[in-house]
Amino acid sequence: MERKNIICPFCGCLCDDVYVDVEEDKIVQIFNGCILCKAKLSSGERVKEALVRVDGELVPSSYEDAVESAAKILVESSMPVLYGWSNTSCETISQGIRLTEKIRGVIDNTSSVCHGPSLLGIHETGLPTCTLGEVKNRSDLIIYWGCNPVHAHPRHMSRYTLMPRGYFRRNGLMERELIVVDVRSTDTSKLADQFIKIEPGCDYELFSALRAALRGHTVPDVAGIKSKTITELSLKLKNAKFGALFFGVGLTMSGAKHRNVENAIALTRDLNQFTRFVIMPMRGHYNVDGVNQVLTWQTGYPYGVDFSRGFPRYNPGEYCANDLLASGSADSALIIASDPAAHFPRESLEALKKIPVISIDPFKSLTSLISDVIFPSAITGIEASGTAYRMDCVPITLRKVVDSGYKTDKEIISDILNKVVELQHGSKV
């Protein structure tokens, strides 16, 4: 059976034109998807059943016993950390916030280690942006700054920016210009009309120089870029009919971090005095924008939210998962739709290994190896439906394609919440 218009649940592009062949509730062939999409839809090594660590060994457990074990860990903790959330549905995240509030813990997501500085910069200056559809239909100048979409978002250029034929850009690639700014040559820079190689950690200075050049000031050589090149680039930006600047963690996690983002947004704002220009972060996980959205509308804050006093508090650098682990404050962790053991610094990983860990994931991972309770779950967007936000903040409904028999993330979180309430008060939610 052929299923059309499937949403790819991998990166922030959320491509909606994938179609698959399904036989006996298994995807046997994938069309239109990139290599990352095919790897995700084809699935990796699955967790087959619930596991609980007993005497140092992970042993099979009934689902009900695993839920009770997880609930006991969270109830008995003084500072539980619930981390991940970027590869699951908005509905699951909403339940996760309820659970965090009930156990007076901290809820954090992968933004704290990637685009957290983007959110801090947006706090300060706002965000002159648009949808990816507008970029596709209107843009004639595309800038990728500190990112490499050829590898991280393989269909971003073919669907939304450089190559598609838009309503006002009928000739697609022939009517667009691509500029790449990075510290080294990448596969994306090889496709660019102009590649600007800057010195590491000098993004803030280059943004400032471009803003000065826009105002007609003579600027010196900055960030390893000649004065003439900076002036010519400022004129090119000013003369664009519709420009779009996309930036990645090469900007957010270098040098001035959120100050880089503030200055990038300020440059975009300045350009709008002359033309139409927008800016957009290149979000990685398919629903990392969604977790920021849900957390913000329910708590007022996008990540690193602390409920230890019974109400939400927000202080990046103190209430994020890495900070709590490094300081030794966290005494248990629930990890969902994420693999921090593969990505966190060594100091945080060593701390994570010393505390009880609950893992909810469809696949085996490094985090599951150090977990005390493991729940196998359905893959959202393939085996479960839900809502996710594309990188341009457009909500998209993910449809169920096949039936796996696994419980969904939302069901697991809801069952743990019910058991927590039962342990605390002797009654269910």
C-alpha positions, 0 to 999 in steps of 0.5 A: 500500500502506498502512503503519500504526503508523509511528514518526515520526523527528522530535522526542522524542515519537516518535509511533507512530500515523502511517500512510502510503500507499506507492507504488513505494517512495515515501511519497505520503500521510501521516496523523496526523502533525504538520506537522513529521512530514509535512515529514520523511517527505516528504523534502527535497533529497537528496544523490545520491552520495558527494562528495569535495573536489578542488582546492577543488571537490566532485566525485562519487566512488565510495563506496569512495574516499570511505570511504578519504578519510574514514578518512585524514582521521581517522587523520592528525588529532591531535584529531578531533571526531565530532559530531551523532548525535541523528538516527540510531539507537542502533546507529549511535551504538554504532559511532561510539563504537568509531570515536572510541576507535580514532582517539582523538578526541572524541565529542559530541552536540547535548545540549552546545548544548541540554539539557547543563545538564539532564544536569548538574543530574540528575548532582547531584540525580537525576530524579523522573520517569515515562513519558509514559504515566503522565502521560497516565493520571494527571496533573491538573496540567501545567506547561510551563516555558521551552518552546513545545511547540505549535511544537517538539513539536506533538502533545505536548499532544494525545497525552501531557499536556493533551488525551488521555483517560487511565485515571484521567482519563476526561474528558481536558482537562476534568480537567486544568489547564495552567500555562505559565511563560515570559518572553513570550507564546507559542502554548502560553501562549494555551492555558494556564489560567494564564500566568506571565510571569517576568523573563528570567534569574530562573528560579532565584529563582522556584523558590527562592521556590516552595520557600520558600512550600511550607514556609509562609514568606512570600515577597516579589515575585520575578522580576516575580511578585507574592508573592500569586501565588507563594503561590497557585501553591505551594498549587496545586502542593501540592494537585495529585493528580499533577503534571508539570513539563516544561521546555525550553531556555528554562530550561537555556540562561538565567541559572544554566543547570544550577543552574536545573535542579537547583532545578527538580528540588529543587522537584519533590522537595519537592512529593513530600512532599505529593503525586505530582509528576514532572519531564521535559526536553523533548528535541528531536531524536528520539534525542537521549536515545538518544545520551546513553543509549548514551554513558553505558552504554558510556563512563560519560558522556552527551556531550563524551567525550574518548578522546585518552588511550585512555580516556574523559574527561568535562569539559563546557566543555572537551571539547564540540565548540564548545569544541574548535573555538573553542579551535582544538584540533580539527583535523578533524570528522565530522558525522553527523545534524546541521547545526552550520554552521546553528546553531553560533556564528560563531566555531565555524563559522569554525574548522570551515571551516578544518579537514577536515570529513566529513558524513553526511546524507541531505539537503543542508545548510549543513554539507555546503557546507563539507565535504570528504567527503560521504556520502548516507545512508538516513533512519533510521525511514523508509528504515532500521530501528533503535532510538531513545529517546523523551524519557521514556527509553523505547526504541522500535524504528524500522521501515523503511518504504521502500527507498531504495537508500542505505547506512545510517548504521551501514553507513557508520560501520562501513566507515569504522571498518574502513578506519581499522583497515586504515590503522592496522594493515593489517587489518580489524576 
